């Protein structure tokens, strides 16, 4: 049965976005630090960078990176994560990930200005839709064919899904840094642990992985 | 050499206080949940409750509880932690901890309305003073005689010491719960990890202990 999953990198102070982006550095140094442990994994290097040399870390961070990609049948993301906010005037923008994005499944991009569907290499298709979380989830679940649906990001897109109780499992990788600014992930999520098993593990990198898994029957 | 230490219980969303106190339940259920793992330790039961039966947990949480009390020569706390806010009209209030408080050292209570010094059993003396963080720390350091000084709490008292760079070592015990309200601990602490070694460990209870230890020479 489809489970709805959220999987984000946050800081100790719960920031899931960073605020030091510049035109020259569109992700920013803080984003590099927030995602450094994930980006160092063998799985990230293979799946996202196409580096099949086997380079990269293979410990706890990599185990979670592998889980990130496992069993996902469809993804939902916000316009910002796809890059529409950074490239508002480019009708030919095809995402940050090149011609073979790492998703390998239908991806539903939520935007108030839908554009034509993009078929990419490697099984990824970007669909653009203006829809409520419930509607988007219905389409993604149908497309996932029994596999899981990930609500990928960013945090502003993820939050309404969580607040509406639509998410089963949450994994956050907490980088051991304090950012002081950025979208707070935890806001409005009082009691996220209710009805969920919570498990934490510390990776070799110092990243703390916290997983919330909804118990069967809990809502 | 004296190190200045901070040691707090916080939630995953970084709340170091709770907001569900009532006259009938002056600490509140959230506070019980926030501190449950610490209160279950053998060290807490012995030091704070005077339970010398040996009952209580003896794992990772207890190791940190032991460290909490080790090597402290003086403590600084806010009026709220001592209980002056909850008992504003009681000139005879002697703190929450009975006649033998667990500190066993001079305790400097910051208040805008100082009152006479209280000598308690077991080596604890409460001094009341209206002072800046720097002034309070100077007095506490002199009283500590080379041992460490703990800035005990609450978070509103602790924050100015951290912001002023006066704290060497920080330990937070993160309970695996999301509170959604309460004083945010991390606010204004961007870069707390700079110049400090950060180490995290997960206790049997699910509590995540994160320790920041200032490297010698770093400021």
Interface residues (C-beta under 8 A of the other chain):
Chain A: X12 X13 X14 X176 X177 X178 X179 X180 X181 X184 X186 X187 X188 X189 X190 X191 X192 X193 X198 X199 X200 X201 X202 X206 X208 X210
Chain B: X12 X13 X14 X176 X177 X178 X179 X180 X181 X184 X186 X187 X188 X189 X190 X191 X192 X193 X198 X199 X200 X201 X202 X206 X208 X210
